[in-house]
Amino acid sequence: MTDSPTQTSDERPTDADLQDPVFRSGVTALLGVLAYGELKSFFATVEDAGMAPGVGRKEAMAAFAVREFEHYQALSERLRQLGADPQRAMEPVVDAVDEWHRRTKPKNWTEGLMKAYAGQSIATDFYRECAQWVDPESRTLMLEVLGDNEQADYVEAQLRDAIAADSRVASTLALWGRRLVGEAITQAQLTIAENDQLEKFLVADGSGSGMSLEELSELFTRLTDAHKARMETLGLTA
């Protein structure tokens, strides 16, 4: 990961920062959000596997679901290492994440692919940016989880095939993609605003840590720009 404009590698937290209970609670809050996101992605990918045409596609999606559950387990173990209860760390974001998945429930195979390609990619970009604010061991784990690109590559290839096979799919997916990015950005903003520990951790309060409101706005702009670039690689209008 390249350094975010908000923080250089020399300014990143160290293991010693975990001695600060406020910092530690912020790290566990962020890991809790990511862990629950991986757990929900596991269930979503299982549903995608059920809609997939052909045994080969079902098998591939099922394998990706297993990997997402393994990510969830690794993040839960890290939370325990930090002295946190994984379920309690995830609890503050359960309603918001569940609601996002409810609002963006795909109706068919191609919509499920686009949700994985666009929606989950936005979440990945968001957490990758946030990883700069945690301790080194947690950062390494986060980037390892977020750097697992095999599913994204597979989904992109499947979307290309679907668009090539039926040109009408392109316009439908473009509209769906626009809805997904709006829902994803809103969900990310609500996740921060509705989780006191996470907000204190990520948003500057004058103590010298966290992002200013301007930097936070720039982060969401980068997320939107990255989404547009992904859509353009498929030949779709964002």
Buried (B, 14 or more C-beta within 10 A) or exposed (E): EEEBEBBEEEEBBEEEBBEEEEBBBBBBBBBBBBBBBBBBBBEBBBBBBEBBEEEEBBEBBBBBBEBBBBBBBBBBEBBEEBEBEBEEBBEBBBEBBEEBBEEBEBEEBBBBBBBBBBBBBBBBBBBBBBBBBBBEBBBEBBBEBBEBEEBBEBBBEBBEEBBEEEEEBBEBBBEBBBBBBEBBBBBBEBBBEEBEBBBBBBBBEEEEBBBEEEBBEBBBEBBBEBBBEBBEEBEBEB
